């Protein structure tokens, strides 16, 4: 009998078909039991409620142990939508003092996947946030009327001082981006936003705990599962001790009221920032509670940009505060010595190019040039360096820039706060493109006096003052002095030493001392304290010149180095010098001497925003 080959083939086809069906069932069963947690969540949510216990966020103290930021309890209304069997909206709204329309909007927001990505009816969802203690008490008494709802306790920040908002930052609800970047977070969590709340978030936030509660068939909480055997206790965040002197910070913000600009004060021997003032600033309490979003939007739209941290983010022409860097470079490169003198016939005059200057003795050497802030001296010095015989301007400018980078210009210093800017120091490629490879010292002469293309942030300018105060080294400026149970990151304890001989720093420091005893910084003189300083009047193409000052004190064993930058305020001696001297006196002595209190009142009451050109809407 012959074989039926068609029947034989059909047998394999049927067997293969059965195998495919079985495989599909296996895949589906695997998906239901292992991959898809919908049914698992459903089963667990019927019997248990897993409630997150949020840790206490780390406290923040100033350098003297003054408590600056602490925690207060806050309460959010959470909902497991699947467990909501009935809902007495009238009683609920009356209890919390809201309207039905507001409640409907909250429901819509909670269920909208665009505003609440990853929404699930099986997991806790946030319905209302930041209940007042009174609302919490009223709702707690009636919570049994609202199955599926519970109250989640959290903490919000509170401030003992209305200063330092730019340093402290704030906290906000996590975004979709935060959830993607860090598995620590869940929807509805909070994270640091701006300031040290952001840059030290991993230290401050702590470790979340969890408690497992049992529910009955009606969804009511019956107590802890196995007496809390499986609960996990939270771990509080690390406390921070700032380098900021909060009283000095407050004083600086008062002095800068009615002005646009910044103050940066540094302890030279450690790099610790004593004050970091940006003006205008804002009350940190504005970014707390239910009105955070509305207040944040108002700050963003404020024409004076209070959220813009000018101490770290503003790039200004440094003006004559830049001249100490030029003196150091010229001395190190042997372009000048202490005896080298250049003429100043009311300015720099060379081949038809004129850069103005004020009246003083001529010719002039490096120390009196710093004392009188002579433009001509530094113009001649840069020209002689860039156009040095036997060299190329491109190579000489590269040397020039390399020194400045070592001093902390042109790149971010690495301050432990977010959003630091780098400023700008031009290089040879920049000028090759701008002038088609045909340029000389005269072409770029304005950079010698901190004008032209040169831009710097107040923190960089203050860091130069600290470097000169230390006679040749600096530590990366930082606002956190100590982290509880943790060592400070190494980058803030590493010394940076530019390749400039210490003796040249002594020369520059002496020139800055002469500026206070008989030069452009006479207004910085303090009774019984040897102050060193340098004024800066930075040209501003958009209005009045900017007023700037750098200085340090005392001359020997300095305790404070400072930069003051006031936009549209005129000469450096008009605002930069008096504000800088008041800050130094306040820090070093704790008060302002009677003979200088009239200067203090003048600075406290003055207003230069009028000259900013900003139109308030």
C-alpha positions as CSV (number, residue, x, y, z in Angstrom):
1,X,0.0,0.0,0.0
2,X,1.5,3.4,-1.0
3,X,2.0,6.3,1.4
4,X,-0.3,9.3,1.2
5,X,2.4,12.1,1.2
6,X,-0.3,14.8,1.3
7,X,-1.7,13.4,4.6
8,X,1.8,13.1,6.0
9,X,2.4,16.8,5.3
10,X,-0.9,17.8,6.8
11,X,0.1,16.1,10.0
12,X,3.1,18.3,10.4
13,X,1.1,21.4,9.5
14,X,-1.5,20.6,12.2
15,X,1.2,19.9,14.8
16,X,3.0,23.1,14.0
17,X,-0.3,25.0,14.3
18,X,-0.9,23.5,17.7
19,X,2.6,24.4,18.8
20,X,2.0,28.0,17.8
21,X,-1.2,28.2,19.8
22,X,0.5,26.7,22.8
23,X,3.3,29.2,22.5
24,X,0.9,32.1,22.3
25,X,-0.9,30.9,25.5
26,X,2.5,30.6,27.3
27,X,3.5,34.0,26.3
28,X,0.1,35.4,27.3
29,X,0.3,33.7,30.7
30,X,3.8,34.9,31.2
31,X,2.7,38.4,30.4
32,X,-0.3,38.3,32.8
33,X,1.6,36.7,35.7
34,X,5.1,38.1,35.4
35,X,5.3,41.1,33.0
36,X,2.0,42.8,33.5
37,X,1.6,43.9,37.2
38,X,-2.0,45.1,36.7
39,X,-3.5,42.0,38.4
40,X,-0.9,41.9,41.1
41,X,-1.5,45.5,41.9
42,X,-5.2,44.9,42.0
43,X,-4.8,41.9,44.3
44,X,-2.4,43.7,46.6
45,X,-4.4,47.0,46.6
46,X,-7.4,45.0,47.8
47,X,-5.6,43.8,50.9
48,X,-2.7,46.2,51.5
49,X,-1.9,49.9,51.3
50,X,1.8,50.6,50.9
51,X,2.4,54.1,52.2
52,X,5.7,56.0,51.6
53,X,7.2,57.6,54.7
54,X,9.1,60.6,53.6
55,X,12.3,61.4,55.5
56,X,13.0,64.7,57.1
57,X,15.0,66.9,54.7
58,X,18.5,68.0,56.0
59,X,18.6,71.3,57.9
60,X,20.7,74.2,56.8
61,X,22.9,76.3,59.1
62,X,25.1,79.3,58.4
63,X,28.8,79.4,59.3
64,X,28.1,80.5,62.9
65,X,25.6,77.7,63.6
66,X,22.5,79.9,63.0
67,X,19.6,77.8,61.8
68,X,18.6,79.2,58.3
69,X,16.3,76.5,56.8
70,X,14.2,74.0,58.7
71,X,11.2,71.8,58.1
72,X,7.5,72.2,58.8
73,X,4.8,69.5,58.4
74,X,2.6,69.6,55.3
75,X,-0.3,67.4,54.3
76,X,-1.4,66.1,50.9
77,X,-4.7,64.4,50.1
78,X,-3.9,61.1,48.3
79,X,-6.4,58.9,46.4
80,X,-6.4,55.3,45.1
81,X,-9.1,55.8,42.4
82,X,-10.0,52.1,42.2
83,X,-11.0,52.2,45.9
84,X,-13.3,55.2,45.6
85,X,-16.8,53.6,45.7
86,X,-18.7,56.7,46.7
87,X,-17.8,60.3,47.2
88,X,-19.8,62.9,49.1
89,X,-18.4,65.9,47.2
90,X,-20.5,68.5,49.0
91,X,-19.2,67.4,52.5
92,X,-15.7,67.2,51.1
93,X,-15.7,70.6,49.5
94,X,-17.3,72.2,52.6
95,X,-14.7,70.6,54.9
96,X,-11.8,72.0,52.8
97,X,-13.3,75.3,51.7
98,X,-13.2,74.6,48.0
99,X,-15.8,74.6,45.2
100,X,-17.1,71.7,43.2
101,X,-15.6,73.2,40.1
102,X,-12.2,73.3,41.7
103,X,-12.5,69.7,42.8
104,X,-13.6,68.6,39.3
105,X,-10.5,70.4,37.9
106,X,-8.3,68.5,40.4
107,X,-9.9,65.2,39.3
108,X,-9.4,66.0,35.7
109,X,-5.7,67.0,36.3
110,X,-5.1,63.8,38.2
111,X,-6.5,61.6,35.4
112,X,-4.9,63.5,32.5
113,X,-1.9,61.5,31.4
114,X,-0.3,64.6,30.0
115,X,-0.3,66.4,33.3
116,X,0.0,63.3,35.4
117,X,2.2,60.8,33.3
118,X,1.8,57.2,34.4
119,X,-1.6,57.6,36.0
120,X,-2.9,54.3,37.4
121,X,-6.1,53.7,39.3
122,X,-4.4,51.1,41.4
123,X,-1.7,53.3,42.9
124,X,-1.9,56.4,45.1
125,X,-2.5,59.6,43.2
126,X,-2.2,63.2,44.5
127,X,-5.5,65.0,44.7
128,X,-4.8,68.1,46.8
129,X,-1.5,69.5,48.2
130,X,-0.3,71.5,51.2
131,X,-3.3,71.4,53.4
132,X,-3.2,73.9,56.3
133,X,-3.0,72.4,59.8
134,X,-6.7,73.5,60.2
135,X,-7.9,71.8,57.0
136,X,-5.9,68.7,57.9
137,X,-7.6,68.5,61.3
138,X,-11.1,68.9,59.9
139,X,-10.5,66.4,57.1
140,X,-8.9,63.9,59.5
141,X,-12.1,63.8,61.6
142,X,-14.3,62.9,58.5
143,X,-11.8,60.8,56.5
144,X,-13.9,57.7,57.1
145,X,-16.6,59.2,54.9
146,X,-14.3,59.1,51.9
147,X,-13.1,55.6,51.1
148,X,-10.0,55.5,48.9
149,X,-8.6,58.7,50.3
150,X,-5.8,59.1,52.8
151,X,-3.6,61.9,54.0
152,X,0.1,61.8,53.2
153,X,2.4,63.7,55.6
154,X,5.3,65.6,54.1
155,X,7.6,68.4,55.1
156,X,8.0,71.8,53.5
157,X,10.8,74.3,54.0
158,X,10.6,77.3,56.3
159,X,13.1,80.1,56.6
160,X,14.4,82.0,59.6
161,X,15.8,84.8,57.5
162,X,14.4,86.5,54.4
163,X,17.8,86.6,52.7
164,X,20.0,84.3,50.5
165,X,17.2,83.0,48.3
166,X,19.6,82.7,45.4
167,X,22.0,80.6,47.6
168,X,19.4,78.5,49.3
169,X,17.1,77.7,46.3
170,X,13.8,75.9,47.0
171,X,12.0,72.6,46.4
172,X,9.4,71.7,43.8
173,X,7.4,68.7,42.6
174,X,9.4,66.4,40.3
175,X,9.0,66.6,36.6
176,X,8.9,63.8,34.0
177,X,12.5,64.5,33.3
178,X,13.4,64.0,37.0
179,X,11.6,60.7,37.0
180,X,13.5,59.5,34.0
181,X,16.9,60.5,35.4
182,X,16.6,59.2,38.9
183,X,14.8,56.1,40.1
184,X,14.7,57.5,43.6
185,X,11.7,59.6,42.7
186,X,8.0,58.7,42.3
187,X,5.2,60.9,40.9
188,X,4.3,63.6,43.5
189,X,7.8,63.6,45.1
190,X,9.7,66.8,45.7
191,X,13.2,67.7,44.6
192,X,15.6,70.6,45.1
193,X,15.2,73.5,42.6
194,X,17.9,76.2,42.3
195,X,20.6,76.9,44.9
196,X,22.1,74.4,47.2
197,X,18.7,72.6,47.5
198,X,19.5,71.5,43.9
199,X,23.2,71.1,43.9
200,X,23.2,69.1,47.3
201,X,19.9,67.3,46.6
202,X,21.4,63.9,47.0
203,X,22.6,64.8,50.5
204,X,19.6,66.7,51.7
205,X,16.8,64.4,50.6
206,X,17.5,61.4,52.8
207,X,16.2,57.9,52.2
208,X,12.4,57.1,52.0
209,X,10.8,54.5,54.2
210,X,7.6,52.5,53.8
211,X,4.8,51.1,55.9
212,X,2.4,48.4,54.9
213,X,-1.2,48.7,56.2
214,X,-4.0,46.1,56.0
215,X,-7.4,47.0,54.6
216,X,-10.7,45.2,55.1
217,X,-13.2,44.4,52.3
218,X,-14.6,47.9,52.5
219,X,-11.2,49.4,52.0
220,X,-10.8,50.7,55.6
221,X,-7.4,50.7,57.2
222,X,-7.2,48.0,59.9
223,X,-3.7,48.5,61.1
224,X,-0.1,47.6,60.3
225,X,0.6,44.3,58.5
226,X,2.2,41.8,60.9
227,X,2.7,44.6,63.5
228,X,5.0,46.6,61.1
229,X,7.5,43.7,60.7
230,X,8.0,44.5,57.1
231,X,8.0,48.3,57.5
232,X,11.2,50.2,56.5
233,X,12.1,53.3,58.5
234,X,13.2,56.5,56.6
235,X,16.6,58.0,57.1
236,X,16.8,61.8,57.4
237,X,18.9,63.8,55.0
238,X,22.3,65.2,55.9
239,X,22.4,68.6,57.6
240,X,24.6,71.3,55.9
241,X,26.7,74.0,57.4
242,X,27.1,76.9,55.0
243,X,30.1,79.1,54.7
244,X,27.7,82.0,54.4
245,X,27.5,84.5,57.2
246,X,23.7,85.0,57.2
247,X,23.9,88.4,58.9
248,X,26.5,89.6,56.4
249,X,24.3,88.3,53.6
250,X,21.3,90.2,55.0
251,X,23.4,93.3,55.3
252,X,24.6,93.1,51.7
253,X,21.1,92.6,50.4
254,X,20.0,95.7,52.3
255,X,22.9,97.7,50.8
256,X,21.9,96.6,47.3
257,X,18.2,97.5,47.7
258,X,17.3,99.8,44.8
259,X,20.3,98.6,42.8
260,X,21.0,96.0,40.1
261,X,24.2,94.0,40.6
262,X,26.0,91.7,42.9
263,X,28.3,91.4,45.9
264,X,30.6,88.4,46.4
265,X,32.7,88.1,49.6
266,X,35.2,85.2,50.1
267,X,37.4,84.0,53.0
268,X,40.7,83.9,51.1
269,X,42.5,81.1,53.0
270,X,39.7,78.6,52.5
271,X,37.7,79.8,49.4
272,X,34.5,79.8,51.6
273,X,31.9,82.3,50.3
274,X,30.9,84.6,53.1
275,X,28.2,86.4,51.2
276,X,26.7,85.9,47.7
277,X,24.3,88.8,47.0
278,X,22.4,89.3,43.8
279,X,20.1,92.2,43.4
280,X,17.2,92.5,43.0
281,X,16.4,89.4,45.0
282,X,13.2,87.9,46.4
283,X,11.6,86.5,49.6
284,X,12.3,82.7,49.6
285,X,8.8,82.2,51.2
286,X,7.2,83.1,47.8
287,X,8.2,79.7,46.5
288,X,6.4,77.7,49.2
289,X,2.9,76.3,49.4
290,X,-0.1,76.4,47.1
291,X,0.9,79.7,45.5
292,X,4.3,78.5,44.4
293,X,3.4,78.2,40.7
294,X,1.8,81.6,40.6
295,X,4.6,83.3,42.4
296,X,7.3,81.6,40.3
297,X,5.6,82.8,37.1
298,X,5.5,86.4,38.5
299,X,9.2,86.2,39.3
300,X,10.0,84.9,35.8
301,X,8.1,87.7,34.2
302,X,9.6,90.4,36.5
303,X,11.6,92.8,34.2
304,X,14.3,93.1,36.8
305,X,14.9,89.3,36.7
306,X,15.2,88.4,40.4
307,X,15.7,84.7,39.6
308,X,18.8,85.6,37.6
309,X,21.7,85.2,40.0
310,X,24.0,88.0,38.9
311,X,26.8,86.9,41.2
312,X,27.3,83.7,39.2
313,X,25.5,84.2,35.9
314,X,26.0,87.8,34.8
315,X,28.9,88.3,32.5
316,X,30.2,91.9,32.8
317,X,33.1,93.9,31.4
318,X,35.4,93.9,34.5
319,X,36.8,97.3,33.7
320,X,39.8,98.4,35.8
321,X,39.3,95.6,38.3
322,X,41.0,93.6,35.5
323,X,44.2,95.6,35.8
324,X,45.8,93.6,38.6
325,X,45.7,90.5,36.3
326,X,47.6,92.5,33.6
327,X,50.2,93.7,36.0
328,X,50.8,90.1,37.1
329,X,51.1,88.9,33.5
330,X,53.4,91.7,32.4
331,X,55.7,91.2,35.4
332,X,55.8,87.4,35.0
333,X,56.6,87.7,31.2
334,X,59.4,90.3,31.9
335,X,57.6,92.9,29.8
336,X,57.9,95.3,32.7
337,X,59.7,95.6,36.0
338,X,58.8,97.7,39.0
339,X,61.0,100.4,37.4
340,X,59.5,100.4,33.9
341,X,57.6,103.6,33.3
342,X,55.2,104.5,30.4
343,X,54.0,107.9,29.4
344,X,50.4,109.0,29.9
345,X,49.5,112.3,28.2
346,X,45.9,112.0,29.5
347,X,45.8,108.6,27.9
348,X,47.3,106.1,25.5
349,X,48.3,107.6,22.2
350,X,49.9,105.4,19.5
351,X,49.6,105.6,15.7
352,X,46.4,107.6,15.8
353,X,44.8,105.4,18.5
354,X,43.7,107.1,21.7
355,X,42.5,105.6,24.9
356,X,41.6,108.3,27.5
357,X,42.8,108.5,31.1
358,X,42.5,111.0,33.9
359,X,45.2,113.4,35.2
360,X,48.1,112.0,37.2
361,X,51.9,112.0,37.1
362,X,53.7,110.8,33.9
363,X,55.6,108.7,33.1
364,X,54.3,106.1,35.5
365,X,55.4,102.7,36.9
366,X,53.3,99.6,37.8
367,X,52.5,100.3,41.5
368,X,51.4,104.0,41.0
369,X,49.6,102.8,37.8
370,X,47.5,100.5,40.0
371,X,47.2,103.3,42.6
372,X,45.8,105.8,40.1
373,X,44.2,103.2,37.7
374,X,46.2,104.5,34.7
375,X,44.8,103.2,31.4
376,X,47.8,104.2,29.4
377,X,50.2,102.0,31.4
378,X,48.3,98.8,30.8
379,X,47.7,99.6,27.2
380,X,51.4,100.1,26.6
381,X,52.2,96.9,28.5
382,X,49.8,94.8,26.4
383,X,51.0,96.3,23.2
384,X,54.6,95.5,24.1
385,X,53.7,92.0,25.0
386,X,51.5,91.2,21.9
387,X,53.9,93.0,19.5
388,X,57.1,91.7,21.1
389,X,59.9,91.4,18.6
390,X,60.6,87.8,17.4
391,X,57.1,86.6,18.3
392,X,53.7,86.2,16.7
393,X,50.7,88.1,18.1
394,X,48.7,84.8,18.1
395,X,51.3,83.1,20.2
396,X,51.6,86.0,22.7
397,X,47.8,86.2,23.1
398,X,47.6,82.5,23.8
399,X,50.2,83.0,26.6
400,X,48.1,85.9,27.9
401,X,44.9,83.9,27.9
402,X,46.6,80.9,29.6
403,X,47.6,83.0,32.5
404,X,44.0,84.3,32.9
405,X,42.5,80.9,32.7
406,X,44.9,79.8,35.6
407,X,43.6,82.8,37.5
408,X,40.0,81.6,37.1
409,X,38.8,83.6,34.1
410,X,37.2,82.4,30.9
411,X,35.8,79.1,32.3
412,X,33.5,78.1,35.2
413,X,35.3,78.1,38.5
414,X,33.2,75.1,39.7
415,X,31.2,76.8,42.4
416,X,28.9,74.4,44.3
417,X,25.8,76.1,42.9
418,X,24.0,75.5,39.7
419,X,23.9,77.8,36.6
420,X,27.4,79.3,36.9
421,X,28.5,81.2,33.8
422,X,32.0,81.1,32.3
423,X,32.4,84.7,31.2
424,X,34.6,85.2,28.1
425,X,38.3,85.7,27.4
426,X,39.0,86.0,23.6
427,X,41.7,83.8,22.1
428,X,43.7,84.0,18.9
429,X,41.2,82.1,16.8
430,X,38.5,84.7,17.8
431,X,40.6,87.6,16.5
432,X,41.8,85.7,13.4
433,X,38.2,85.3,12.3
434,X,37.3,88.8,13.2
435,X,40.3,90.5,11.5
436,X,41.2,87.9,8.8
437,X,44.5,87.0,10.5
438,X,45.6,90.6,10.4
439,X,45.7,92.2,13.8
440,X,48.2,93.6,16.4
441,X,48.4,94.9,19.9
442,X,46.7,98.1,18.9
443,X,43.7,96.2,17.3
444,X,42.8,94.6,20.6
445,X,44.1,97.2,23.0
446,X,40.9,97.6,25.0
447,X,41.2,94.1,26.6
448,X,44.2,95.4,28.6
449,X,41.8,97.5,30.7
450,X,39.0,95.0,31.0
451,X,36.9,96.3,28.1
452,X,36.3,95.1,24.6
453,X,35.5,91.4,24.4
454,X,36.5,90.6,27.9
455,X,33.7,89.5,30.2
456,X,33.8,88.1,33.8
457,X,31.3,87.1,36.5
458,X,31.4,88.8,39.9
459,X,32.5,85.4,41.4
460,X,35.5,85.3,39.1
461,X,36.4,88.9,40.0
462,X,36.1,88.2,43.7
463,X,38.3,85.1,43.3
464,X,41.0,87.3,41.8
465,X,40.9,89.4,44.9
466,X,41.2,86.3,47.1
467,X,44.2,85.1,45.0
468,X,46.0,88.4,45.5
469,X,45.1,88.3,49.2
470,X,46.7,84.9,49.4
471,X,49.7,86.1,47.4
472,X,49.3,83.6,44.7
473,X,46.8,80.8,45.3
474,X,43.1,80.2,45.6
475,X,40.6,77.5,46.5
476,X,37.5,77.0,44.4
477,X,34.8,79.2,46.0
478,X,32.1,77.3,47.7
479,X,29.0,78.0,49.9
480,X,28.9,74.7,51.8
481,X,31.4,74.5,54.6
482,X,30.5,71.1,56.1
483,X,28.2,68.1,55.2
484,X,27.0,66.1,58.2
485,X,28.8,62.7,58.5
486,X,30.5,63.4,55.1
487,X,33.7,65.0,53.9
488,X,33.6,68.0,51.6
489,X,34.2,67.1,47.9
490,X,37.9,67.2,47.1
491,X,37.6,70.0,44.5
492,X,36.9,72.5,47.3
493,X,39.9,71.6,49.4
494,X,42.5,71.6,46.5
495,X,44.8,74.5,46.2
496,X,45.1,76.2,42.7
497,X,48.3,78.1,42.1
498,X,48.8,80.1,38.8
499,X,52.3,80.1,37.4
500,X,53.1,83.6,38.6
501,X,55.9,84.3,41.1
502,X,54.7,85.1,44.6
503,X,56.8,88.3,44.6
504,X,54.7,89.7,41.8
505,X,51.6,89.3,43.9
506,X,53.3,91.3,46.7
507,X,53.9,94.1,44.2
508,X,50.3,94.1,43.1
509,X,49.0,94.0,46.7
510,X,51.2,97.0,47.5
511,X,49.8,98.9,44.5
512,X,46.3,98.1,45.7
513,X,47.2,99.3,49.2
514,X,48.5,102.5,47.7
515,X,45.1,102.9,45.9
516,X,43.4,103.1,49.3
517,X,45.9,105.3,51.1
518,X,46.2,107.8,48.3
519,X,44.6,106.8,45.1
520,X,41.2,106.0,43.5
521,X,40.0,103.8,46.5
522,X,40.5,106.3,49.3
523,X,36.8,105.9,50.2
524,X,37.6,102.2,51.2
525,X,39.8,103.3,54.1
526,X,38.7,101.8,57.5
527,X,39.8,103.0,60.9
528,X,42.4,100.6,62.3
529,X,42.3,98.2,59.3
530,X,44.7,98.2,56.4
531,X,42.5,97.8,53.3
532,X,43.7,97.0,49.7
533,X,41.5,97.9,46.8
534,X,41.0,98.5,43.1
535,X,38.2,100.5,41.5
536,X,36.5,99.7,38.2
537,X,34.4,101.9,36.0
538,X,33.2,99.6,33.2
539,X,31.9,101.2,30.0
540,X,28.4,100.3,29.2
541,X,27.1,100.7,25.6
542,X,23.5,100.6,26.9
543,X,23.6,103.4,29.4
544,X,25.5,104.7,32.4
545,X,28.8,103.0,33.3
546,X,28.9,100.2,35.8
547,X,30.5,100.8,39.2
548,X,32.9,98.1,40.4
549,X,35.3,97.4,43.2
550,X,37.6,94.6,44.4
551,X,39.5,94.6,47.6
552,X,40.7,92.6,50.6
553,X,41.5,93.2,54.3
554,X,43.6,93.3,56.3
555,X,46.7,93.8,54.1
556,X,48.5,91.1,56.1
557,X,46.7,87.8,56.9
558,X,43.5,88.8,55.0
559,X,40.2,87.6,56.3
560,X,37.9,88.8,53.6
561,X,38.2,89.4,49.8
562,X,35.3,91.1,48.0
563,X,33.9,92.2,44.6
564,X,31.0,94.7,44.3
565,X,29.4,95.3,40.9
566,X,26.6,97.8,40.6
567,X,25.0,98.3,37.1
568,X,24.5,101.8,35.7
569,X,25.9,103.4,38.8
570,X,28.8,105.5,37.4
571,X,32.3,105.6,38.7
572,X,33.7,102.8,40.8
573,X,34.2,105.2,43.7
574,X,30.6,106.2,43.7
575,X,29.0,102.9,44.7
576,X,31.4,100.0,44.4
577,X,34.0,101.4,46.9
578,X,31.6,102.5,49.7
579,X,29.5,99.3,49.6
580,X,32.6,97.1,49.5
581,X,34.2,99.0,52.5
582,X,31.0,98.7,54.5
583,X,30.8,95.0,53.9
584,X,34.4,94.5,55.0
585,X,34.0,96.7,58.1
586,X,30.8,94.9,59.0
587,X,32.4,91.5,58.7
588,X,35.7,92.3,60.5
589,X,34.3,94.5,63.3
590,X,30.6,93.6,63.6
591,X,29.4,97.2,63.2
592,X,29.9,100.4,61.3
593,X,32.0,103.1,63.1
594,X,30.2,106.3,63.9
595,X,32.3,108.3,61.5
596,X,31.1,106.2,58.6
597,X,27.4,105.8,59.4
598,X,26.5,108.6,57.0
599,X,28.0,106.6,54.2
600,X,26.0,103.6,55.3
601,X,22.8,105.6,55.2
602,X,23.6,107.0,51.8
603,X,24.1,103.5,50.4
604,X,21.0,102.1,52.1
605,X,18.8,104.8,50.7
606,X,20.2,105.3,47.2
607,X,18.6,104.0,44.1
608,X,20.3,103.3,40.8
609,X,17.6,101.1,39.2
610,X,16.3,104.5,37.9
611,X,19.3,104.5,35.5
612,X,19.0,100.9,34.4
613,X,16.8,101.5,31.4
614,X,14.5,98.7,32.5
615,X,10.9,99.4,32.0
616,X,8.7,97.9,34.7
617,X,5.4,96.7,33.3
